[in-house]
Amino acid sequence: MSGTLLAVRGLAVEYRLAGGGTVAALRGVDLDVRPGEIVAVVGESGSGKSTLARAVLRMLSGNAAMTARSVAFTPDGETVELTGLTDGELRARRGRDIGWVPQDPGVSLDPVRRIGDQIAEVLTVHGLADRRTARRRAVEVLASVGIDDPQGRARQYPHQLSGGQRQRVLIGIAIAARPRLIIADEPTSALDVTTQRTIMDLLVEVAGREGSSVLLITHDLALAAERADRVVVVRQGEIVETGAAAQVFDAPGHPYTAELVRVAQTLEGERLRPARAGGDPVIGAEDLVKTFGRRGSRRRAVDGVSLSVARGTTLGIVGESGSGKSTTARMLLRLERPDSGSVELAGQDLLRLRGEALRQARRRIQLVQQDPYSSLDPRRTVGANIATALDAFGIGTRAERRARVADLVADVALPADVVDRRPGELSGGQRQRVAIARALAVGPEIVVLDEPVSALDVSVQDQVLRLLARLQEEHALTYVFISHNLAVVRQFCDEVAVMRGGRIVEAGPAEAILENARHPYTQALLNAVPRPKQEAHLDR
């Protein structure tokens, strides 16, 4: 590789706050991307990495102010200063010379337009093809990104595709015009690990085939070290370290990079506590079956699942999206009734309980959901959200509830003044701590954690997992931990049940499963965990 495709010098971005004043998102950033190179920009939420990606394309929000000495783009031997282009000139470059892969396909695709038309639009807007040719090219693009039945899928709408398929479509839109640079902003953060690996394989393969460079934005240093040629680490709007991917991961030069390496999701990561041996079961299920859909299109989401969780231990239920793990968890909570099978809670048949007996059983088993923002009432204060559980079970006087909420806030390591704020004023990690506090409010024995850290960046994930481990120790809790990520499960769980297609395909002690997986599907999940080693990097 010679020359520089993208050269950013002195890039600074400030955001105007609604209440007055400004906050700096980027401070004098310099960045180079060479032809054919994959550069990963890594940092935790709020570090400025997504702002950097959007600033290159001048796709910042209206309250942003950007300055730069230069953002030079050299796609065909002739340098173009992107900061000097008019809006119209820049629009002509976006999509044609610089492709964009956004983070959330559910938001980024037009729900009322067919998939093929959305890809074809890139070609017609830039005058690269007439309408008929563009439609034919759209089908070819869908095939090139690994979409099955591309002719049929081109006529479908986004809601008819899975999350992984929609992400492939976004990559297809980004590469349709064969751009020289692809900017991918967290393209896999919303996907399970096997789909994540497939999408990253695709992005790297497509870039290599088309001769494109990739600027990859991610919070996961392990993923970056496995996939990128170079890694750029951003903290609080400044680049603190840059270098060859394997070198940055193996010998970080900055304390912040070293912390990102420590919390990176790899199978070599440390356990948060020693594994506990099983004792008496506190909750279990026998031959659970659950079917969804109407006659003629019915699908078994859970098909004969049996499991048992010993008191004081953590069972991890692992599988990719659609495997049936969350439906199984909802039946353990009796939020879904199985078509057949039984759930036993401390010797009681949970499915037969009624009235007050059921109410007291529900108090013994509580839920922490995946998305803390949608599970908390945005109109109520944090204190009121936590007190909801106390209100529902009629626990304590008003004063006692206030005291209990204050104790819970302290227990999950949040500042006392958070009780008077609303969920929208908190970070993702803080909101998840509120959701945990609410689940603990009624003093449960069992907590079901449904993907409790998948929406968080890896450094915040580490903080929340350590909090959960401490709370388990202090309150003698039993956990059912739903996850798609075996690296997280290895850190946290005593036992593992691996689900695929509604069935448990492998189960046993976590260490035994991870060290000697027997089922091909479990092996595939293990292989999907990033391997940031020199040999893995060179095999990319």
VEXNUPA-52721 format. One record per atom (N, C-alpha, C): x negated, y negated, z negated. Coordinates in steps of 0.05 Angstrom, whole numbers. Layout:
X:Y:Z
...
% end
This chain:
-17:24:0
0:0:0
-17:-25:0
-11:-43:17
-26:-68:18
-7:-91:19
-16:-115:11
1:-138:12
22:-138:-11
39:-158:-10
60:-160:-31
86:-165:-17
106:-149:-24
133:-153:-12
148:-174:-27
147:-174:-54
160:-194:-70
140:-205:-90
138:-231:-92
120:-244:-111
135:-266:-126
139:-261:-151
154:-280:-168
134:-295:-186
135:-321:-187
117:-337:-203
132:-358:-219
126:-357:-245
137:-378:-263
167:-379:-265
180:-356:-264
209:-355:-265
220:-359:-293
238:-379:-296
250:-385:-322
280:-388:-318
295:-378:-337
325:-380:-336
335:-387:-364
353:-407:-365
367:-414:-389
397:-412:-385
411:-404:-407
440:-404:-406
451:-425:-425
470:-440:-415
484:-460:-431
505:-445:-448
505:-451:-474
524:-439:-493
550:-454:-493
572:-440:-498
598:-452:-498
600:-474:-520
587:-470:-543
588:-489:-564
567:-511:-562
553:-512:-540
531:-532:-537
504:-519:-541
484:-531:-529
457:-521:-531
451:-500:-509
427:-490:-509
419:-470:-489
403:-448:-503
401:-425:-489
384:-403:-498
368:-394:-474
342:-390:-479
323:-382:-458
325:-351:-454
331:-343:-429
332:-315:-423
306:-305:-411
292:-322:-395
266:-315:-384
248:-339:-387
223:-333:-393
203:-355:-397
178:-350:-380
177:-363:-357
152:-362:-341
143:-335:-332
162:-319:-321
156:-292:-313
142:-291:-286
120:-275:-284
106:-268:-259
110:-239:-253
116:-232:-228
122:-204:-221
115:-199:-192
102:-177:-186
96:-169:-158
108:-142:-153
119:-138:-128
127:-112:-118
114:-108:-91
99:-87:-88
85:-82:-63
102:-64:-45
96:-64:-19
111:-47:0
111:-17:-8
134:-5:-8
136:24:-15
133:31:-44
131:11:-61
126:15:-90
152:16:-105
153:32:-127
175:32:-146
164:19:-172
176:-4:-178
169:-19:-202
193:-18:-222
188:-10:-246
209:-9:-266
205:-31:-286
227:-47:-291
227:-68:-311
242:-57:-335
228:-55:-358
239:-41:-381
241:-60:-404
262:-57:-420
267:-72:-444
293:-66:-456
297:-73:-481
323:-67:-494
343:-88:-486
368:-84:-494
390:-103:-487
383:-131:-497
387:-150:-479
381:-178:-486
353:-186:-481
336:-168:-470
308:-175:-465
304:-193:-441
324:-194:-423
322:-211:-399
317:-196:-373
317:-169:-375
310:-154:-351
331:-156:-329
357:-155:-336
378:-157:-316
379:-186:-305
374:-205:-323
372:-233:-313
350:-236:-292
328:-222:-296
306:-223:-276
316:-212:-249
329:-189:-250
339:-178:-225
359:-196:-211
377:-207:-225
397:-225:-213
385:-252:-204
364:-261:-218
352:-286:-211
338:-284:-184
326:-261:-178
313:-258:-152
333:-263:-129
357:-253:-133
378:-256:-112
396:-281:-117
389:-297:-137
406:-320:-145
435:-312:-149
439:-291:-164
466:-281:-171
472:-286:-200
462:-308:-211
466:-314:-239
494:-326:-244
503:-325:-269
529:-337:-275
528:-367:-274
551:-379:-275
553:-408:-272
540:-424:-294
536:-412:-317
524:-427:-339
494:-424:-341
482:-413:-319
453:-408:-319
439:-430:-303
415:-437:-313
398:-455:-298
371:-441:-293
363:-440:-268
339:-425:-260
318:-444:-249
293:-440:-257
270:-454:-245
249:-433:-239
233:-438:-218
210:-421:-211
191:-435:-193
165:-430:-197
146:-441:-179
149:-429:-151
155:-402:-151
159:-389:-125
172:-362:-129
190:-355:-110
200:-327:-108
197:-321:-78
174:-310:-71
166:-305:-43
172:-277:-35
186:-274:-12
194:-248:-2
182:-245:26
167:-223:31
153:-220:56
160:-193:68
184:-191:81
193:-165:91
180:-157:117
173:-175:135
162:-168:161
137:-184:169
120:-189:149
96:-203:154
99:-233:152
124:-243:151
129:-272:149
142:-277:122
129:-295:106
138:-301:79
162:-320:79
182:-313:64
206:-330:60
207:-338:31
210:-364:26
212:-374:-2
242:-373:-9
250:-354:-26
278:-350:-32
290:-374:-47
274:-387:-63
285:-410:-78
292:-433:-60
280:-434:-36
286:-456:-18
308:-451:2
321:-427:1
342:-421:19
369:-433:10
385:-441:29
412:-449:23
429:-425:15
452:-429:4
469:-407:-4
476:-389:20
481:-401:43
487:-386:67
463:-370:76
440:-382:76
416:-367:84
409:-344:65
414:-348:39
409:-327:20
429:-304:23
455:-311:29
475:-290:34
467:-273:58
454:-285:77
445:-270:101
423:-250:94
408:-256:73
387:-238:65
398:-215:47
417:-221:30
428:-201:12
442:-179:28
436:-155:22
449:-133:36
433:-124:60
423:-144:75
408:-137:99
379:-131:93
366:-150:79
337:-147:73
333:-138:44
351:-145:26
349:-137:-2
375:-123:-10
374:-98:-16
398:-83:-25
401:-85:-55
426:-83:-64
433:-87:-93
449:-63:-102
440:-49:-123
455:-27:-136
463:-36:-164
488:-44:-168
496:-53:-195
500:-30:-214
504:-37:-239
505:-18:-261
531:-1:-261
554:-14:-259
579:-1:-265
595:2:-239
597:26:-228
612:30:-203
642:26:-206
652:29:-231
680:25:-236
688:-4:-232
669:-22:-236
675:-51:-234
666:-61:-206
645:-49:-195
632:-60:-172
645:-53:-145
660:-31:-145
674:-24:-120
703:-35:-120
712:-43:-97
739:-54:-94
759:-31:-96
777:-31:-116
795:-8:-120
816:-5:-99
821:-26:-83
843:-24:-63
832:-22:-34
806:-17:-31
795:-13:-5
782:14:-3
784:26:21
773:53:25
742:52:24
730:74:15
701:76:12
687:69:38
695:81:60
682:77:85
682:48:94
704:34:89
706:6:96
687:-12:80
683:-4:55
665:-20:38
636:-17:47
628:6:57
601:10:67
599:-4:94
619:-1:111
618:-12:138
616:-43:137
628:-55:116
628:-84:114
600:-96:114
581:-82:101
553:-92:101
543:-96:129
549:-77:147
539:-78:174
554:-99:191
580:-101:187
595:-120:204
589:-149:195
587:-153:169
582:-180:158
556:-191:168
536:-174:171
509:-182:179
505:-179:210
527:-173:224
526:-171:253
508:-149:263
505:-127:247
488:-105:254
503:-83:270
529:-85:271
545:-65:285
573:-76:289
587:-67:310
615:-73:313
631:-55:294
657:-60:293
673:-46:273
673:-16:276
675:-7:301
676:22:306
649:35:299
627:23:307
601:33:302
595:33:272
604:12:258
600:10:229
614:32:214
639:39:223
653:61:210
639:87:214
628:92:238
613:116:243
588:117:226
574:94:225
550:92:208
556:97:179
580:87:169
588:91:141
589:121:134
600:137:152
602:166:148
573:177:146
556:168:164
528:178:163
514:170:137
520:146:127
508:137:102
518:155:79
544:160:78
555:178:57
542:205:58
537:216:82
524:241:84
495:239:74
482:217:80
454:213:72
450:211:42
471:202:27
469:200:-2
481:224:-16
486:245:0
494:270:-12
523:273:-20
541:257:-7
570:259:-12
581:282:4
595:300:-9
607:323:6
631:313:23
636:326:45
657:319:64
657:288:69
636:277:79
634:248:83
656:236:100
666:251:120
688:241:137
713:237:120
719:257:103
743:254:86
739:234:64
716:234:52
711:215:30
712:186:39
704:181:64
705:153:75
733:142:75
753:160:76
781:151:76
793:149:48
777:156:27
788:156:0
782:129:-14
795:126:-37
791:102:-54
773:108:-77
761:88:-90
742:94:-112
753:111:-134
778:108:-141
789:123:-164
791:153:-158
788:161:-132
790:189:-125
762:203:-125
742:188:-133
714:199:-135
705:199:-164
687:218:-171
676:219:-197
656:195:-201
647:192:-227
628:170:-232
602:173:-216
592:198:-215
568:203:-199
571:198:-170
595:205:-159
600:200:-131
602:170:-125
615:155:-143
618:126:-140
590:113:-140
572:123:-158
545:112:-159
530:118:-133
535:141:-121
523:147:-95
533:128:-73
559:121:-75
570:102:-56
556:74:-59
551:66:-83
537:40:-88
509:41:-75
496:64:-78
469:66:-66
473:66:-35
494:78:-25
499:78:4
503:50:14
518:33:-1
523:5:7
496:-10:7
479:-4:-13
453:-18:-16
434:-11:7
436:14:18
416:22:39
428:21:67
454:14:70
467:16:96
451:0:117
441:-23:110
427:-40:130
397:-35:130
388:-14:116
360:-7:115
343:-30:105
349:-40:80
334:-63:70
305:-55:62
288:-75:61
260:-70:53
257:-68:23
275:-80:8
274:-80:-22
302:-72:-33
302:-53:-52
326:-45:-66
323:-53:-95
342:-69:-105
342:-76:-133
364:-60:-147
357:-43:-166
376:-25:-179
378:-33:-209
400:-43:-218
404:-53:-245
417:-31:-262
402:-17:-278
412:4:-295
431:23:-279
422:35:-257
440:50:-240
450:76:-251
438:85:-274
447:111:-284
455:110:-313
457:86:-325
462:85:-354
490:95:-362
509:94:-343
536:104:-350
540:133:-343
519:148:-335
522:175:-325
510:195:-344
521:220:-343
508:241:-359
481:248:-348
465:263:-363
437:266:-356
432:282:-330
449:301:-324
445:316:-300
452:299:-276
474:284:-278
481:266:-256
461:243:-254
450:234:-277
429:214:-277
405:223:-261
397:248:-266
373:259:-252
379:260:-222
403:269:-215
411:272:-187
410:244:-173
421:224:-186
421:197:-175
393:186:-172
376:190:-192
349:180:-191
333:195:-169
338:221:-167
325:236:-145
333:224:-118
359:218:-116
369:207:-91
357:179:-85
356:162:-105
346:135:-101
317:136:-92
301:153:-105
272:155:-98
269:167:-70
286:187:-64
284:200:-38
292:181:-15
314:166:-20
323:148:1
303:126:5
291:115:-17
271:94:-14
247:104:1
239:129:-4
216:140:10
222:144:40
247:153:46
255:159:73
257:133:89
267:112:77
271:87:91
247:68:89
227:76:73
203:59:69
209:34:53
229:36:35
237:13:19
222:12:-8
219:-11:-19
209:-14:-46
233:-15:-65
229:-8:-90
251:-7:-110
242:-23:-134
259:-42:-143
256:-55:-168
278:-43:-187
269:-26:-205
288:-11:-222
289:-24:-250
314:-31:-258
318:-43:-284
329:-21:-302
316:-17:-325
325:4:-343
317:-2:-372
332:9:-391
324:7:-419
309:31:-429
305:51:-411
294:77:-419
265:79:-408
246:76:-426
218:77:-418
210:105:-408
222:126:-420
216:153:-410
225:157:-381
248:147:-375
258:148:-347
239:133:-328
231:109:-337
214:92:-321
186:105:-317
176:117:-338
149:130:-336
150:154:-318
173:167:-316
175:190:-299
178:182:-269
191:160:-264
200:153:-237
184:131:-223
173:113:-239
161:89:-227
131:92:-221
121:75:-203
92:73:-199
80:54:-220
94:32:-225
85:14:-246
109:7:-264
102:0:-289
122:-8:-309
116:-36:-319
137:-52:-320
135:-79:-331
153:-80:-356
142:-86:-379
157:-87:-404
164:-115:-411
190:-120:-415
200:-147:-421
211:-148:-449
204:-169:-463
214:-173:-490
220:-202:-494
245:-208:-502
253:-236:-508
245:-255:-485
250:-246:-461
246:-263:-438
218:-265:-427
199:-250:-439
171:-252:-431
160:-224:-424
142:-222:-405
129:-197:-399
106:-193:-420
108:-171:-435
88:-166:-456
68:-145:-447
74:-129:-426
56:-109:-417
64:-100:-389
43:-94:-372
48:-83:-346
25:-65:-339
31:-44:-323
10:-25:-316
21:0:-303
3:18:-295
12:43:-284
30:58:-303
51:71:-293
72:82:-309
61:101:-330
45:121:-322
35:141:-341
17:128:-362
1:108:-353
-17:94:-372
-1:79:-393
20:65:-385
36:49:-404
49:68:-424
58:91:-415
72:109:-434
52:124:-452
30:133:-441
10:148:-456
-7:131:-475
-13:106:-467
-30:89:-483
-20:61:-483
4:56:-496
15:29:-496
-3:9:-510
-5:-15:-498
-23:-35:-509
-10:-55:-526
17:-57:-526
31:-76:-542
49:-62:-562
51:-72:-587
67:-59:-607
96:-54:-598
108:-72:-583
135:-69:-574
137:-45:-555
118:-42:-537
117:-19:-519
114:6:-535
97:6:-555
93:29:-572
119:37:-585
135:18:-593
161:24:-605
180:36:-585
180:26:-560
197:38:-539
188:66:-534
162:72:-534
152:99:-530
162:117:-553
162:106:-577
170:123:-601
199:131:-599
216:113:-589
245:120:-588
253:132:-562
234:135:-543
241:145:-517
254:173:-519
274:178:-503
289:203:-505
274:225:-489
258:240:-504
244:263:-492
248:286:-511
244:310:-501
246:334:-517
223:337:-537
202:320:-533
180:321:-552
185:302:-576
207:287:-576
213:268:-597
216:281:-624
210:266:-645
211:277:-673
240:281:-682
244:302:-699
270:306:-711
274:285:-733
299:277:-737
304:256:-757
305:268:-785
309:294:-787
308:308:-813
303:338:-807
294:353:-828
291:382:-823
318:395:-818
318:416:-801
342:430:-795
353:444:-820
380:444:-823
393:457:-845
404:484:-837
402:503:-855
413:530:-849
443:529:-855
458:546:-841
487:547:-844
495:559:-870
517:549:-881
530:560:-905
559:567:-899
576:561:-918
605:566:-914
616:547:-893
632:558:-874
644:540:-854
665:521:-866
664:496:-858
684:477:-867
705:472:-846
698:475:-821
717:472:-799
709:492:-777
729:503:-764
724:522:-742
747:524:-723
743:536:-701
764:539:-681
761:567:-669
784:578:-660
784:604:-649
800:604:-623
787:610:-601
799:615:-575
817:592:-566
807:567:-568
822:544:-559
825:543:-529
850:537:-520
856:534:-492
872:508:-488
864:492:-469
879:467:-463
879:463:-432
903:460:-421
907:456:-393
919:429:-387
910:415:-367
921:389:-359
931:391:-330
948:373:-323
958:371:-295
986:383:-292
998:379:-269
1024:389:-263
1022:416:-249
1045:428:-246
1046:454:-233
1035:451:-204
1018:470:-197
1005:469:-171
977:456:-172
972:439:-192
946:426:-194
936:426:-223
943:447:-238
935:450:-266
906:458:-268
893:448:-288
864:453:-292
859:459:-322
845:480:-327
838:487:-355
813:470:-363
819:450:-380
797:433:-390
781:448:-411
794:464:-427
782:481:-448
792:509:-445
774:528:-444
782:556:-436
770:576:-455
783:580:-478
774:601:-497
751:593:-514
751:569:-525
728:560:-541
731:568:-570
711:580:-581
710:587:-610
684:575:-621
686:563:-645
662:552:-658
667:550:-688
645:546:-703
646:543:-732
624:524:-740
630:506:-760
611:486:-770
608:490:-800
583:495:-808
577:499:-837
577:472:-851
585:472:-876
586:448:-892
559:435:-894
559:409:-890
534:393:-892
515:395:-869
523:408:-847
506:411:-823
518:395:-800
503:394:-778
512:380:-754
513:400:-731
536:403:-719
539:419:-694
539:400:-671
521:404:-652
521:388:-627
536:403:-605
556:391:-593
570:402:-570
561:387:-546
547:401:-528
533:389:-506
544:397:-479
545:379:-460
553:386:-433
555:360:-417
556:363:-391
559:340:-374
588:330:-373
593:308:-360
620:297:-359
639:318:-347
663:322:-359
682:341:-349
679:369:-359
660:373:-377
654:401:-387
675:410:-407
690:391:-419
710:398:-439
703:392:-468
679:380:-472
670:375:-499
687:355:-515
695:333:-502
712:313:-516
740:324:-521
751:339:-502
777:351:-507
776:371:-530
754:386:-532
751:404:-555
750:388:-581
736:366:-581
734:349:-605
762:338:-613
778:330:-593
804:319:-599
823:341:-610
819:365:-602
835:387:-614
827:393:-642
801:390:-649
792:393:-676
804:372:-694
809:348:-683
821:326:-698
851:326:-697
862:345:-682
891:347:-677
902:322:-664
886:310:-647
895:288:-630
906:300:-604
898:325:-598
909:341:-576
918:367:-588
940:377:-579
949:404:-588
940:424:-566
927:446:-575
919:466:-555
943:481:-544
940:492:-520
961:510:-510
962:536:-526
938:544:-535
936:568:-552
910:566:-568
908:583:-589
885:582:-606
891:569:-632
871:568:-650
875:558:-677
851:540:-685
857:522:-704
837:505:-716
840:508:-746
818:515:-760
819:519:-789
802:498:-803
814:484:-821
800:463:-837
799:472:-866
775:480:-875
772:488:-903
793:508:-911
798:528:-895
816:550:-901
845:545:-894
852:521:-884
879:514:-876
881:514:-846
904:525:-836
910:524:-807
920:496:-801
902:480:-789
908:452:-783
932:448:-765
936:467:-747
958:464:-728
985:469:-740
986:482:-763
1012:487:-776
1020:467:-797
1001:449:-804
1007:429:-825
1027:408:-815
1043:399:-834
1063:378:-828
1064:358:-852
1076:335:-847
1081:316:-868
1057:307:-883
1060:307:-910
1038:298:-927
1014:315:-926
1018:342:-922
995:360:-920
978:353:-896
991:346:-873
976:338:-849
962:311:-854
976:293:-867
964:267:-872
938:269:-889
939:286:-909
915:290:-926
893:304:-911
901:322:-893
880:336:-876
867:316:-858
882:298:-846
871:277:-828
851:259:-843
856:255:-869
837:239:-885
810:253:-887
810:279:-886
785:295:-890
768:296:-865
779:289:-842
764:290:-817
769:265:-801
749:250:-795
751:224:-782
735:223:-756
740:203:-739
728:201:-713
713:175:-709
689:177:-696
675:154:-686
674:157:-656
687:138:-642
689:140:-613
665:129:-598
664:135:-572
641:128:-556
637:98:-553
658:84:-546
656:55:-540
667:39:-564
649:28:-580
659:13:-604
674:-12:-597
670:-23:-574
685:-47:-567
715:-41:-563
721:-20:-547
748:-14:-541
763:-1:-565
747:11:-584
760:25:-606
766:6:-629
755:-19:-628
760:-39:-649
780:-60:-638
798:-70:-655
817:-90:-647
802:-117:-644
800:-128:-619
784:-152:-616
796:-177:-629
822:-175:-636
836:-199:-647
833:-200:-678
824:-179:-690
822:-178:-719
793:-180:-727
788:-189:-752
761:-191:-762
750:-163:-767
724:-162:-770
711:-136:-776
722:-125:-802
725:-142:-822
736:-132:-847
764:-120:-844
781:-133:-828
808:-122:-824
807:-96:-808
788:-94:-789
785:-69:-774
777:-46:-792
759:-50:-810
750:-29:-828
773:-22:-848
787:-42:-857
809:-38:-876
833:-23:-864
834:-22:-838
857:-8:-825
861:20:-835
839:35:-838
841:63:-848
851:63:-877
841:45:-893
851:43:-921
880:37:-922
889:18:-905
917:11:-904
934:35:-896
925:50:-875
940:72:-865
945:94:-886
926:98:-904
928:119:-924
937:107:-951
943:81:-952
952:69:-977
932:70:-1000
907:66:-993
886:70:-1013
880:43:-1026
883:40:-1052
874:17:-1067
892:-7:-1065
888:-26:-1083
901:-52:-1082
886:-70:-1061
897:-93:-1056
885:-111:-1037
856:-118:-1045
853:-124:-1071
826:-131:-1081
807:-107:-1079
817:-83:-1086
801:-59:-1084
792:-53:-1055
810:-59:-1037
804:-54:-1009
782:-73:-1000
784:-99:-1008
763:-118:-1001
736:-109:-1012
736:-99:-1036
711:-90:-1048
700:-66:-1034
719:-48:-1026
710:-24:-1012
698:-31:-984
711:-50:-971
700:-59:-945
673:-71:-948
669:-87:-968
643:-99:-973
621:-78:-978
629:-57:-994
610:-35:-999
603:-20:-973
623:-15:-956
619:-1:-931
601:-17:-912
605:-43:-911
588:-60:-894
559:-58:-902
555:-59:-929
528:-56:-939
516:-29:-933
534:-8:-935
525:20:-931
515:24:-903
527:11:-883
518:14:-856
498:-7:-847
486:-21:-867
464:-40:-863
472:-63:-845
496:-75:-850
504:-99:-836
504:-122:-857
499:-147:-848
500:-170:-866
529:-174:-877
531:-184:-901
556:-187:-915
576:-205:-899
565:-226:-886
583:-245:-872
596:-233:-847
589:-209:-839
600:-197:-815
630:-192:-819
640:-189:-843
668:-182:-848
687:-204:-837
677:-229:-835
694:-250:-826
691:-256:-796
674:-241:-782
671:-244:-753
687:-224:-738
690:-229:-712
705:-211:-695
687:-193:-679
697:-170:-670
679:-151:-655
664:-163:-632
677:-182:-617
665:-194:-594
640:-211:-601
637:-218:-627
614:-234:-635
590:-217:-644
593:-191:-642
572:-172:-651
559:-159:-627
535:-149:-632
521:-133:-611
533:-105:-610
526:-90:-589
536:-63:-587
529:-45:-611
504:-47:-620
496:-31:-643
511:-39:-668
515:-65:-672
531:-74:-695
559:-65:-694
572:-65:-671
599:-56:-668
601:-26:-675
580:-10:-666
581:18:-672
578:23:-702
563:6:-716
561:8:-745
588:2:-758
603:-17:-747
629:-22:-758
648:2:-754
646:14:-731
663:38:-725
655:61:-745
630:64:-751
621:84:-770
632:77:-798
630:52:-806
641:44:-832
670:49:-834
685:44:-813
714:49:-813
720:79:-816
704:96:-803
708:125:-805
702:135:-833
683:122:-847
676:131:-874
694:119:-896
711:100:-888
727:85:-908
744:103:-926
755:124:-915
774:141:-931
760:164:-944
733:165:-943
718:186:-956
721:214:-943
717:216:-917
721:242:-904
698:262:-911
704:288:-907
683:308:-909
670:313:-882
685:309:-860
676:315:-833
679:290:-816
659:284:-800
661:262:-781
655:273:-753
674:269:-734
669:276:-706
659:252:-692
635:255:-680
621:233:-667
622:238:-637
639:224:-622
643:229:-593
625:210:-577
602:220:-569
582:204:-554
577:178:-568
569:178:-594
568:153:-609
545:134:-602
525:144:-586
503:126:-579
498:124:-549
515:136:-533
510:136:-504
513:108:-492
529:91:-504
533:64:-493
512:44:-503
492:54:-518
472:36:-530
444:40:-518
427:19:-518
400:23:-508
384:40:-528
362:51:-519
349:72:-535
339:63:-562
330:38:-564
321:28:-590
344:26:-610
367:17:-601
390:15:-618
401:43:-624
400:61:-604
407:89:-609
391:101:-632
365:96:-632
348:106:-654
357:95:-681
364:69:-682
373:58:-707
399:70:-717
418:75:-698
444:86:-706
441:115:-714
424:130:-700
420:158:-707
407:161:-735
388:143:-741
376:144:-767
396:136:-789
414:117:-782
435:110:-801
453:134:-807
461:148:-785
479:171:-789
465:193:-805
439:197:-801
424:217:-816
424:210:-846
420:184:-852
419:175:-880
447:178:-893
468:170:-879
495:173:-890
502:202:-894
494:220:-876
500:248:-880
487:258:-906
462:250:-911
448:258:-935
462:247:-960
469:221:-959
479:208:-983
508:216:-989
524:223:-969
552:229:-973
559:258:-968
539:275:-964
543:304:-959
563:309:-937
559:295:-915
578:296:-892
571:320:-874
592:329:-860
590:349:-839
596:335:-813
579:338:-793
583:324:-767
588:344:-745
606:336:-727
609:348:-700
601:327:-681
579:331:-667
565:310:-651
568:317:-622
584:302:-607
589:306:-578
568:290:-563
554:303:-544
534:289:-529
529:302:-502
519:287:-483
510:299:-457
479:301:-457
466:293:-478
437:289:-477
423:307:-498
409:327:-487
396:347:-505
372:334:-520
361:313:-510
339:300:-525
350:288:-551
373:276:-550
386:265:-574
394:288:-592
406:309:-581
415:331:-597
391:344:-612
368:346:-599
345:358:-612
337:342:-636
339:315:-635
332:298:-658
351:302:-681
376:309:-676
397:304:-695
412:329:-705
414:350:-688
432:371:-694
419:396:-705
434:412:-721
424:437:-731
432:460:-713
456:460:-703
466:480:-685
475:467:-659
475:482:-637
483:471:-611
502:491:-598
524:480:-586
541:495:-568
541:481:-542
533:495:-521
531:484:-494
556:491:-478
570:470:-468
596:475:-454
593:469:-424
606:486:-408
607:481:-380
634:492:-370
648:476:-355
674:485:-343
694:494:-364
693:481:-388
713:488:-408
705:511:-426
682:523:-422
673:546:-438
646:541:-451
641:554:-473
615:553:-486
598:575:-472
576:566:-459
559:585:-445
535:594:-461
529:579:-482
506:586:-498
508:571:-525
502:584:-547
504:572:-573
484:584:-592
475:568:-612
456:578:-632
442:555:-645
421:561:-661
406:540:-674
393:522:-653
392:496:-659
383:477:-639
355:483:-629
337:488:-648
309:493:-640
307:518:-622
322:539:-629
321:564:-613
331:559:-584
353:544:-582
365:539:-556
346:522:-539
334:501:-551
317:483:-536
290:495:-529
281:514:-546
255:526:-540
258:550:-521
281:563:-521
284:587:-505
312:589:-494
320:570:-478
347:570:-466
349:593:-447
371:608:-449
375:632:-432
394:626:-408
413:609:-412
433:604:-391
421:584:-370
425:589:-345
415:570:-324
426:542:-328
450:539:-337
461:512:-341
447:497:-363
441:511:-386
426:499:-407
398:491:-397
386:508:-382
360:502:-370
361:477:-352
384:474:-338
387:450:-320
389:425:-337
404:427:-360
406:404:-378
378:396:-389
363:416:-396
336:411:-407
318:398:-385
321:408:-361
304:397:-339
312:369:-332
337:361:-340
346:334:-333
335:313:-353
324:321:-375
312:302:-394
286:292:-383
282:265:-382
257:254:-370
232:266:-382
212:271:-365
187:282:-374
165:262:-367
160:242:-383
141:221:-376
112:230:-381
104:249:-365
76:259:-366
62:254:-340
36:255:-340
21:249:-316
28:269:-294
31:295:-300
36:314:-279
65:310:-269
84:303:-286
111:298:-276
111:274:-259
96:253:-266
96:229:-250
84:234:-223
63:249:-222
50:253:-196
66:271:-178
85:287:-189
102:304:-173
126:289:-162
129:264:-170
154:249:-162
158:250:-132
% end
